[in-house]
Amino acid sequence: MELRAYGRSSGLVIDPVEKKPLFHVFPGGRLLSFGTIGCNLGCRYCQNWGLSRGRDERALGVEASPEVVAEVAERSGCVGVAFTYNDPVVFAEYAIDCACAARERGLLSVAVTAGSIVGRAREAFFGAMDAANVDLKAMAPEFYRRLCLGDIGPVLETLCWLRDGARVWFEVTNLLIPGHNDAVPDVDRLVAWFAEHLGPDVPLHFTAFRPAYRMLDTPPTAAATLRRARRQGRAAGLRYVYVGNVLDPAGEATYCPGCGRPVVRRWGYRSDPSGLDAQGHCRGCGTRVPGLFEAAARSSPRDAADGPEDPRLA
């Protein structure tokens, strides 16, 4: 399937970088985003199941060579390209070639992936990327077997490999599913492993589940559950813990680890990075926030005037 999909996508869409989600990569920037069809996992709750479980090649309606993808991204004023919607490890050859074409034009390449990839394939795939968001679905092997038809082992290995010297900025997402991985012990186990193996500076996103695919009878995640998980992450020593798929300006903001002031404010997918300088330093105290922020100062605050002023961010 991956080779039949080469040069053909299920659509080219300009997305905010925050949608991936990546909060420490060029806030307010845009990415030319696309996927193909297929996946190497079988998640019962997949939000994009029409593509990930798809077998109809008619969904690959847009023909675009790697050079065309890079050209369109540059012409559209994007900071890079993103391989998303279905897992790019199943169209790795196409993604790698697009990443190389983007790099020739000075653009970023971003992978949104479940991280289920091993060995030399992992090195080749991520070697072409500048940033990634990895979906860590749970810390329980039985969760992966029962709900994802996969194995947690390669995912944890990928995360540790990214930590240990890969030149890829990465962030991690955990989708909290009521009754399956959202209990206090579940989150404690995840953030404890995260703090020990990935450290305090890798951003962690707790995002809300919405009923989909074969789990339509499972309720959506409560906002209170996300906020509680964020508190657990911060209590474990993680500096950058976020909530997603709900409107929560306090839980979406990036705070300076030095002085505590909000340096990037967010309202959904809109960002105001004016609290950072061009290199990602806090304008208040000079502390550097880790990430890829060089474009933040060149981007005017995107739609910031439309966002509500939240007193919790003052």
C-alpha positions as CSV (number, residue, x, y, z in Angstrom):
1,M,0.0,0.0,0.0
2,E,2.8,2.5,0.9
3,L,4.5,2.2,-2.5
4,R,1.1,2.4,-4.4
5,A,0.5,5.6,-2.4
6,Y,3.9,7.2,-3.4
7,G,3.3,10.6,-4.8
8,R,-0.4,10.5,-4.1
9,S,-2.0,12.0,-1.0
10,S,-5.5,12.1,0.6
11,G,-5.4,15.9,0.5
12,L,-3.1,18.9,1.0
13,V,-4.3,21.1,3.9
14,I,-2.7,24.1,5.5
15,D,-2.9,23.5,9.3
16,P,-1.7,25.5,12.3
17,V,1.4,23.9,13.9
18,E,-0.6,23.8,17.1
19,K,-3.0,21.3,15.6
20,K,-0.4,18.5,15.5
21,P,-0.1,19.3,18.4
22,L,3.3,21.0,18.6
23,F,3.5,23.9,21.1
24,H,7.3,24.4,21.0
25,V,7.7,24.6,17.3
26,F,7.3,28.0,15.6
27,P,4.1,29.1,17.5
28,G,1.6,30.7,15.1
29,G,3.2,29.0,12.1
30,R,1.4,26.9,9.4
31,L,2.3,23.5,8.0
32,L,1.3,22.0,4.7
33,S,-0.3,18.8,6.0
34,F,-1.2,15.6,4.2
35,G,-1.5,11.8,4.6
36,T,-2.2,8.8,2.5
37,I,-4.2,5.7,3.7
38,G,-3.4,2.8,6.0
39,C,-1.8,2.3,9.4
40,N,0.3,-0.2,11.2
41,L,-2.0,-0.2,14.2
42,G,-5.7,-0.9,14.6
43,C,-7.0,1.5,17.2
44,R,-10.6,1.0,17.9
45,Y,-11.1,4.7,18.6
46,C,-9.2,6.2,15.7
47,Q,-10.4,9.7,14.9
48,N,-9.2,9.4,11.2
49,W,-10.4,5.8,10.7
50,G,-11.7,6.6,7.2
51,L,-8.0,7.0,6.1
52,S,-6.2,4.8,8.6
53,R,-8.4,1.8,7.9
54,G,-9.0,2.8,4.3
55,R,-8.2,0.4,1.5
56,D,-9.8,2.3,-1.4
57,E,-7.1,4.0,-3.4
58,R,-9.6,6.4,-4.8
59,A,-9.1,8.3,-1.5
60,L,-5.6,9.2,-2.9
61,G,-7.0,11.9,-5.1
62,V,-4.2,14.4,-5.1
63,E,-1.0,13.7,-7.0
64,A,2.0,15.6,-5.7
65,S,5.7,14.7,-6.1
66,P,8.0,15.6,-3.2
67,E,9.2,18.6,-5.2
68,V,5.6,19.9,-5.7
69,V,4.8,19.4,-2.0
70,A,7.8,21.5,-1.0
71,E,7.1,24.1,-3.6
72,V,3.4,24.5,-2.5
73,A,4.5,24.7,1.1
74,E,7.0,27.5,0.4
75,R,4.6,29.4,-1.9
76,S,1.9,29.2,0.7
77,G,4.1,30.8,3.4
78,C,4.3,27.6,5.5
79,V,7.2,27.0,7.9
80,G,7.2,23.4,6.8
81,V,5.3,20.2,5.8
82,A,3.6,17.7,8.1
83,F,3.0,14.0,7.6
84,T,-0.2,13.3,9.4
85,Y,-3.9,12.1,9.3
86,N,-2.6,8.5,9.0
87,D,0.7,7.3,10.4
88,P,3.5,8.3,8.1
89,V,5.6,5.3,8.9
90,V,3.4,3.4,6.4
91,F,4.4,5.8,3.6
92,A,7.9,6.3,4.8
93,E,9.6,6.4,1.4
94,Y,7.3,9.2,0.2
95,A,7.6,11.1,3.5
96,I,11.4,10.9,3.5
97,D,11.6,12.2,0.0
98,C,9.2,15.0,0.7
99,A,11.3,15.9,3.8
100,C,14.4,16.1,1.8
101,A,12.8,18.3,-0.8
102,A,11.4,20.6,2.0
103,R,14.9,20.8,3.6
104,E,16.4,22.0,0.3
105,R,14.0,25.0,0.5
106,G,14.7,25.7,4.1
107,L,11.4,24.2,5.4
108,L,10.8,22.0,8.3
109,S,9.4,18.4,8.2
110,V,7.1,17.2,10.9
111,A,5.9,13.6,11.6
112,V,2.7,12.9,13.6
113,T,3.1,9.3,14.5
114,A,2.3,6.6,17.0
115,G,6.0,5.7,17.0
116,S,5.6,2.0,16.3
117,I,8.7,1.6,14.2
118,V,12.0,-0.2,14.9
119,G,15.7,-0.4,14.1
120,R,17.1,0.9,10.9
121,A,13.7,1.9,9.7
122,R,13.4,4.2,12.7
123,E,16.8,5.8,12.1
124,A,16.0,6.4,8.4
125,F,12.6,7.8,9.0
126,F,13.4,10.2,11.8
127,G,16.7,11.1,10.3
128,A,14.8,13.1,7.7
129,M,12.5,14.9,10.2
130,D,13.0,18.1,12.2
131,A,10.2,17.6,14.7
132,A,7.6,15.0,15.7
133,N,4.6,14.4,17.9
134,V,4.5,10.8,19.2
135,D,1.3,9.4,20.4
136,L,1.9,7.5,23.7
137,K,-1.5,5.8,24.0
138,A,-1.1,4.4,27.5
139,M,1.5,2.7,29.7
140,A,-0.3,-0.6,29.9
141,P,0.8,-3.3,27.4
142,E,-2.7,-4.8,27.5
143,F,-4.2,-1.4,26.4
144,Y,-2.1,-1.6,23.2
145,R,-3.0,-5.2,22.6
146,R,-6.7,-4.8,23.3
147,L,-7.5,-1.4,21.9
148,C,-4.7,-0.8,19.3
149,L,-3.9,-4.3,18.1
150,G,-0.2,-3.4,18.7
151,D,2.7,-3.5,21.1
152,I,3.9,-0.8,23.4
153,G,7.5,-1.9,23.3
154,P,8.6,-0.2,20.0
155,V,6.8,3.0,21.0
156,L,8.8,3.3,24.3
157,E,12.0,2.4,22.4
158,T,11.2,5.1,19.8
159,L,10.7,7.7,22.6
160,C,14.0,6.8,24.3
161,W,15.8,6.8,21.0
162,L,14.5,10.3,20.2
163,R,15.7,11.4,23.7
164,D,19.1,9.9,23.3
165,G,20.7,12.2,20.7
166,A,18.4,12.1,17.7
167,R,18.4,15.6,16.2
168,V,14.6,15.8,16.2
169,W,12.5,18.0,18.5
170,F,9.6,15.9,19.8
171,E,6.5,16.2,21.9
172,V,4.2,13.5,23.2
173,T,0.4,13.2,23.2
174,N,-1.7,11.0,25.5
175,L,-5.4,10.8,24.6
176,L,-7.3,10.2,27.8
177,I,-10.2,7.7,27.2
178,P,-12.8,7.5,30.0
179,G,-12.6,4.1,31.7
180,H,-9.5,2.9,29.8
181,N,-6.5,5.0,30.6
182,D,-7.7,8.1,32.5
183,A,-7.7,6.9,36.1
184,V,-5.3,8.5,38.6
185,P,-3.1,5.4,38.8
186,D,-3.0,5.3,34.9
187,V,-1.8,8.9,34.7
188,D,0.6,8.5,37.6
189,R,2.3,5.6,35.9
190,L,2.6,7.4,32.6
191,V,4.0,10.7,34.1
192,A,6.4,8.8,36.3
193,W,7.8,6.9,33.3
194,F,7.9,10.1,31.4
195,A,9.8,12.0,34.0
196,E,12.4,9.2,34.5
197,H,13.0,8.4,30.9
198,L,12.3,11.6,28.9
199,G,13.0,14.2,31.5
200,P,11.2,17.4,32.5
201,D,11.6,19.4,29.3
202,V,9.8,17.2,26.8
203,P,6.2,18.7,26.3
204,L,3.4,16.3,27.2
205,H,-0.2,16.9,25.8
206,F,-3.2,15.4,27.5
207,T,-6.0,15.5,25.0
208,A,-9.7,14.8,25.1
209,F,-11.3,11.7,23.5
210,R,-14.3,12.1,21.3
211,P,-16.4,9.1,20.4
212,A,-15.3,7.6,17.1
213,Y,-15.1,4.5,15.0
214,R,-15.8,1.4,17.1
215,M,-16.0,3.3,20.5
216,L,-19.0,5.4,19.9
217,D,-20.5,4.3,23.2
218,T,-17.6,5.7,25.2
219,P,-18.3,9.2,26.6
220,P,-16.1,12.2,25.8
221,T,-13.3,13.1,28.2
222,A,-14.3,15.6,30.8
223,A,-12.3,18.9,31.0
224,A,-11.8,18.3,34.7
225,T,-10.1,15.0,33.9
226,L,-7.6,16.8,31.6
227,R,-6.9,19.5,34.2
228,R,-6.3,16.8,36.9
229,A,-3.9,14.9,34.6
230,R,-2.0,18.1,34.0
231,R,-1.7,18.7,37.7
232,Q,-0.3,15.1,38.0
233,G,2.2,15.8,35.3
234,R,3.4,19.0,36.9
235,A,3.6,17.3,40.3
236,A,5.9,14.7,38.7
237,G,8.3,17.5,37.8
238,L,7.3,18.0,34.1
239,R,7.6,21.6,33.1
240,Y,5.5,21.7,30.0
241,V,2.2,19.9,30.4
242,Y,-0.7,20.9,28.2
243,V,-4.4,20.1,27.7
244,G,-6.0,19.7,24.3
245,N,-9.3,19.3,22.4
246,V,-10.9,21.6,24.9
247,L,-10.8,25.4,25.3
248,D,-8.5,26.0,28.3
249,P,-6.2,29.1,27.9
250,A,-4.4,28.4,31.1
251,G,-3.8,24.7,30.2
252,E,-2.7,25.6,26.7
253,A,-0.2,28.4,27.6
254,T,3.5,28.0,27.8
255,Y,5.0,29.3,31.0
256,C,8.6,30.4,31.5
257,P,10.4,27.9,33.8
258,G,12.4,30.7,35.3
259,C,9.9,33.4,36.3
260,G,6.6,31.6,35.7
261,R,5.1,34.2,33.4
262,P,3.1,33.0,30.3
263,V,5.4,33.4,27.3
264,V,3.1,31.9,24.7
265,R,-0.7,32.4,25.0
266,R,-3.1,30.2,23.1
267,W,-6.8,30.1,22.3
268,G,-7.4,26.8,20.5
269,Y,-5.2,26.9,17.5
270,R,-4.3,30.6,17.7
271,S,-1.1,31.6,19.4
272,D,0.6,34.8,20.7
273,P,4.3,34.1,21.1
274,S,5.2,37.7,22.0
275,G,6.6,36.7,25.4
276,L,9.6,35.0,23.6
277,D,12.4,36.6,21.7
278,A,13.6,35.1,18.3
279,Q,15.7,32.5,20.0
280,G,13.0,31.3,22.5
281,H,14.2,33.3,25.5
282,C,11.7,34.8,28.0
283,R,11.5,38.5,27.4
284,G,11.0,39.0,31.2
285,C,13.9,37.1,32.7
286,G,15.9,35.7,29.8
287,T,15.4,32.0,30.5
288,R,15.4,29.8,27.4
289,V,12.4,27.7,26.7
290,P,13.4,24.5,24.8
291,G,12.0,24.1,21.3
292,L,12.2,25.5,17.8
293,F,11.2,29.1,18.2
294,E,13.3,31.0,15.7
295,A,10.3,31.9,13.6
296,A,8.2,33.0,16.5
297,A,9.5,36.6,16.5
298,R,9.0,36.9,12.8
299,S,5.4,35.9,13.1
300,S,2.9,38.5,14.3
301,P,0.6,37.2,17.1
302,R,-1.9,35.3,15.1
303,D,-5.5,36.4,15.8
304,A,-4.4,37.2,19.4
305,A,-6.8,40.1,19.5
306,D,-9.7,37.8,19.0
307,G,-8.8,35.6,22.0
308,P,-10.4,36.2,25.4
309,E,-8.2,37.6,28.1
310,D,-8.1,35.0,30.8
311,P,-7.2,36.4,34.3
312,R,-5.5,33.1,35.1
313,L,-2.8,34.0,32.5
314,A,-2.1,37.5,34.0
